[in-house]
Amino acid sequence: IWDPTIATVARDMSDQVLRELVKHDVGIGWPQKRSGESAEDFRARTIVTGQSIRERLTQVVESPNYRDMDAERQIGMLEDAIRAARDRVRKMPQESDERYRMRIDRMRPRFQEGMR
């Protein structure tokens, strides 16, 4: 999963999203494993959650509105984006649904590339 909790590394990175999260001390945290969820399903859901958060935060920090806001409102936007991304994943079809598996399969290469 994309991990913005590595603050010292994030300060040196050119990644705008990570810089904003560190600047405003906004954390993301890990999803909780659901009761009865297999390790494979948890990992897959974690990948999808991380990508969803990443996409939503990128949209936020690249928006002109965000850049024009004060720090307090920027923090609120970042936190709202994280919450909205998690909600979006929660509302996805169940793990056994073929569409869910297809989305995970599409996300996996991007996740693996980001880990290198």
WOGIWO-V21663 format. One record per backbone hydrogen bond with DSSP energy under -0.5 kcal/mol. NH is the residue of the N-H (numbers start at 1). CO is the residue of the C=O. Records with the same first field share a line. If there is no record, write none. Layout:
NH = CO  CO
This chain:
4 = 2
6 = 3
7 = 5
10 = 6
11 = 7
12 = 8  9
13 = 9  10
19 = 15
20 = 16
21 = 17
22 = 18
23 = 19
24 = 20
25 = 22
26 = 21
27 = 25
37 = 34
42 = 38
43 = 39
44 = 40
45 = 41
46 = 42
47 = 43
48 = 44
49 = 45
50 = 46
51 = 47
52 = 48
53 = 49
54 = 50
55 = 51
56 = 52
57 = 53
58 = 54
59 = 55
60 = 56
61 = 57
62 = 58
63 = 60
67 = 63
68 = 64
69 = 66
74 = 70
75 = 71
76 = 72
77 = 73
78 = 74
79 = 75
80 = 76
81 = 77
82 = 78
83 = 79
84 = 80
85 = 81
86 = 82
87 = 83
88 = 84
89 = 85
90 = 86
91 = 87
92 = 89
97 = 94
101 = 97
102 = 98
103 = 99
104 = 100
105 = 101
106 = 102
107 = 103
108 = 104
109 = 105
110 = 107
111 = 107
112 = 108
113 = 109
114 = 110
115 = 111
116 = 113
